[in-house]
Amino acid sequence: MPDWSKLVHDQLGRMVLEVGEHSEIVEELAGQLEQIFHDLRRQGLSEEDATRGCLLEVEDWRGLGLKIEAARRKENTMTNRVTQLWLPGLLTFLLSMGFLALAEIFGPKPWVITFGHPPMAVVYIPWLLALPLVGGMGAFLSRRAGGSWRAVISSTIFPVLPFLAAMLIVLPVTLIFDHVIAHNIAPMAIFMAFLGLVIAPGVALLAGGLPAQLFFSRRLDSRRGANS
């Protein structure tokens, strides 16, 4: 019986994959070919015919290698996106909303910023003071997972992104139908909500996320320099 691992390795050539991934793929394909070989032998075929039948299962080894390589890259990209952006971002969002709920229940009265009547922005000072810690934690988790600068910043400000998206959707609709709304109250109210739900917490999150990003980037660079 042929050495299926060596045969697959020789046929696939040098795919641009990590060593562990390449070995895993070779062993998996070799196991499948060996299973097909034994099935053909049980059907009464000779070793040569069974081997030939196995090789006919793969018509284009190069094409197969390219497909495997593309699939692995896509899988790694999706995995990195989850660990570097979505998990840190969702955790940051949950902590941010949790601190906001605690500030509403147990904290002092919020700071109310008025601009005319009735538009106002309600700001919870204890919540804003806790957000730098939340932003720093999001930046740390994203950076530790190997996230880029963009992924780290996105994870840091993730709690305000849903509010920002809502503002960008509501504001154009409000401006279109503004003639129905008296005295331009709605656009000003949206601006005040933007100030209280996006600008202020976004600045607080970045106040903790940016120093964390710079700190952990320097530590990573120093470790790489020491290893080299």
VMD Tcl script that draws the C-alpha trace (Angstrom):
set ca {
  {0.00 0.00 0.00}
  {1.40 3.46 -0.88}
  {2.54 5.93 1.73}
  {-0.50 8.17 1.43}
  {0.93 10.97 3.59}
  {4.04 11.24 1.41}
  {1.95 11.01 -1.75}
  {-0.41 13.81 -0.67}
  {2.50 15.94 0.53}
  {4.27 15.58 -2.80}
  {1.14 16.27 -4.81}
  {0.03 19.35 -2.92}
  {3.49 20.86 -2.96}
  {4.25 23.86 -0.79}
  {0.99 25.55 0.08}
  {1.24 28.91 1.79}
  {0.03 27.68 5.16}
  {1.40 27.30 8.64}
  {3.32 24.10 9.36}
  {0.66 22.70 11.65}
  {-2.14 23.44 9.21}
  {-0.22 21.88 6.30}
  {0.42 18.69 8.27}
  {-3.22 18.55 9.38}
  {-4.45 18.84 5.79}
  {-1.99 16.21 4.55}
  {-3.01 13.74 7.26}
  {-6.71 14.34 6.65}
  {-6.46 13.77 2.89}
  {-4.16 10.80 3.40}
  {-6.68 9.21 5.75}
  {-9.47 9.69 3.21}
  {-7.42 8.15 0.41}
  {-6.46 5.24 2.63}
  {-10.12 4.64 3.44}
  {-11.00 4.66 -0.25}
  {-8.11 2.25 -0.91}
  {-9.41 -0.23 1.66}
  {-12.95 0.06 0.30}
  {-11.72 -0.74 -3.20}
  {-9.66 -3.67 -1.92}
  {-12.74 -5.09 -0.19}
  {-14.51 -4.90 -3.53}
  {-11.90 -7.30 -4.95}
  {-9.58 -4.88 -6.75}
  {-5.86 -5.50 -6.72}
  {-3.51 -3.14 -4.92}
  {-2.47 -1.50 -8.19}
  {-6.07 -0.99 -9.33}
  {-7.11 0.24 -5.91}
  {-4.21 2.69 -5.85}
  {-5.07 3.89 -9.34}
  {-8.71 4.34 -8.28}
  {-7.65 6.44 -5.30}
  {-5.53 8.70 -7.47}
  {-8.42 9.16 -9.87}
  {-10.50 10.55 -7.00}
  {-8.46 13.77 -7.29}
  {-8.20 15.02 -10.86}
  {-6.46 18.33 -10.15}
  {-4.12 18.33 -7.17}
  {-3.00 21.90 -7.74}
  {-6.57 23.12 -7.90}
  {-7.39 21.19 -4.74}
  {-4.43 22.77 -2.96}
  {-5.51 26.26 -4.00}
  {-9.06 25.63 -2.80}
  {-7.82 24.33 0.55}
  {-5.49 27.30 0.91}
  {-8.27 29.79 0.13}
  {-10.66 28.06 2.55}
  {-8.07 28.08 5.33}
  {-7.32 31.77 4.79}
  {-11.02 32.61 4.91}
  {-11.45 30.54 8.06}
  {-8.49 32.26 9.72}
  {-9.82 35.67 8.71}
  {-13.22 34.93 10.23}
  {-11.64 33.56 13.40}
  {-9.41 36.62 13.76}
  {-12.35 38.94 13.19}
  {-14.29 37.25 15.99}
  {-11.44 37.23 18.51}
  {-10.02 40.65 17.60}
  {-13.23 42.64 17.12}
  {-16.56 41.01 17.93}
  {-15.76 39.40 21.27}
  {-13.91 42.42 22.74}
  {-16.51 44.78 21.25}
  {-19.50 42.87 22.62}
  {-17.91 42.55 26.04}
  {-17.17 46.28 26.03}
  {-20.77 47.00 25.04}
  {-22.22 44.77 27.77}
  {-20.00 46.29 30.45}
  {-20.83 49.79 29.26}
  {-24.58 49.15 29.37}
  {-24.20 47.42 32.74}
  {-22.42 50.41 34.25}
  {-25.07 52.71 32.76}
  {-27.84 50.68 34.40}
  {-26.03 50.79 37.74}
  {-25.52 54.55 37.42}
  {-29.24 55.03 36.73}
  {-30.27 52.90 39.72}
  {-27.67 53.66 42.39}
  {-25.81 56.73 41.13}
  {-26.49 60.40 41.82}
  {-28.81 62.46 39.69}
  {-27.59 62.88 36.10}
  {-26.15 66.07 34.72}
  {-28.68 67.64 32.38}
  {-27.41 69.83 29.54}
  {-30.14 72.02 28.07}
  {-30.08 73.93 24.83}
  {-33.37 75.67 24.36}
  {-36.61 73.98 25.27}
  {-37.18 71.04 25.44}
  {-33.99 69.56 23.84}
  {-31.58 68.34 26.52}
  {-28.76 65.81 27.01}
  {-28.73 63.60 30.10}
  {-25.21 62.63 31.19}
  {-24.39 60.24 34.02}
  {-21.05 61.34 35.45}
  {-20.24 58.04 37.26}
  {-20.89 56.20 33.99}
  {-18.49 58.46 32.10}
  {-15.86 57.97 34.80}
  {-16.14 54.17 34.42}
  {-15.94 54.17 30.61}
  {-12.15 54.72 30.34}
  {-11.67 51.44 32.20}
  {-14.12 49.73 29.84}
  {-12.41 51.17 26.78}
  {-8.99 50.15 28.05}
  {-10.19 46.60 28.64}
  {-11.62 46.37 25.09}
  {-8.36 47.65 23.62}
  {-6.35 45.18 25.72}
  {-8.43 42.16 24.65}
  {-8.34 43.13 20.98}
  {-4.60 43.84 21.03}
  {-3.82 40.62 22.90}
  {-5.64 38.70 20.16}
  {-3.40 40.35 17.56}
  {-5.86 43.00 16.42}
  {-4.79 45.82 14.12}
  {-5.04 49.48 15.08}
  {-8.46 49.68 13.40}
  {-9.74 46.60 15.24}
  {-8.51 47.93 18.58}
  {-10.17 51.33 18.11}
  {-13.39 49.69 16.91}
  {-13.44 47.44 19.97}
  {-12.83 50.46 22.19}
  {-15.71 52.58 20.87}
  {-18.03 49.64 20.14}
  {-20.62 50.68 22.79}
  {-21.40 53.94 20.98}
  {-21.57 52.46 17.47}
  {-25.22 51.27 17.76}
  {-26.26 54.75 18.92}
  {-24.27 56.35 16.11}
  {-25.92 54.10 13.55}
  {-29.35 54.97 14.95}
  {-28.58 58.70 14.74}
  {-27.41 58.42 11.14}
  {-30.66 56.69 10.24}
  {-33.03 58.89 12.24}
  {-31.50 62.29 11.44}
  {-32.01 62.23 7.63}
  {-35.57 60.99 8.07}
  {-36.25 63.74 10.59}
  {-34.84 66.43 8.30}
  {-36.96 65.19 5.43}
  {-40.17 65.36 7.47}
  {-39.11 68.41 9.46}
  {-41.91 70.51 7.97}
  {-44.35 68.31 9.88}
  {-42.53 68.85 13.20}
  {-42.99 72.25 14.75}
  {-40.17 74.66 15.62}
  {-37.32 72.33 14.62}
  {-37.53 70.53 17.94}
  {-36.65 67.04 16.62}
  {-33.33 67.90 14.90}
  {-32.09 69.69 18.01}
  {-33.21 66.81 20.23}
  {-31.30 64.38 18.03}
  {-28.21 66.58 18.26}
  {-28.43 66.60 22.05}
  {-28.88 62.83 22.10}
  {-25.84 62.53 19.82}
  {-23.88 64.60 22.31}
  {-24.94 62.54 25.31}
  {-24.89 59.03 23.79}
  {-22.07 59.22 21.23}
  {-19.67 62.14 21.70}
  {-19.28 62.15 25.49}
  {-19.06 58.35 26.01}
  {-16.93 57.98 22.88}
  {-14.35 60.42 24.24}
  {-14.41 58.65 27.62}
  {-13.88 55.25 25.98}
  {-10.99 56.53 23.87}
  {-9.45 58.11 26.98}
  {-8.88 54.60 28.24}
  {-8.48 52.74 24.95}
  {-5.79 54.88 23.32}
  {-3.31 54.73 26.22}
  {-3.92 50.98 26.50}
  {-3.27 50.54 22.78}
  {-0.03 52.50 22.93}
  {1.12 50.72 26.09}
  {0.51 47.19 24.83}
  {1.92 48.03 21.38}
  {5.19 49.14 22.97}
  {5.32 46.02 25.13}
  {4.73 43.84 22.07}
  {7.44 45.66 20.11}
  {9.90 45.31 23.02}
  {9.18 41.57 23.27}
  {9.74 41.14 19.55}
  {13.01 43.05 19.81}
  {14.15 40.89 22.74}
  {13.25 37.68 20.89}
  {15.10 38.77 17.76}
}
mol new
graphics top color blue
foreach p $ca { graphics top sphere $p radius 0.5 }
foreach p [lrange $ca 0 end-1] q [lrange $ca 1 end] { graphics top cylinder $p $q radius 0.2 }
display resetview
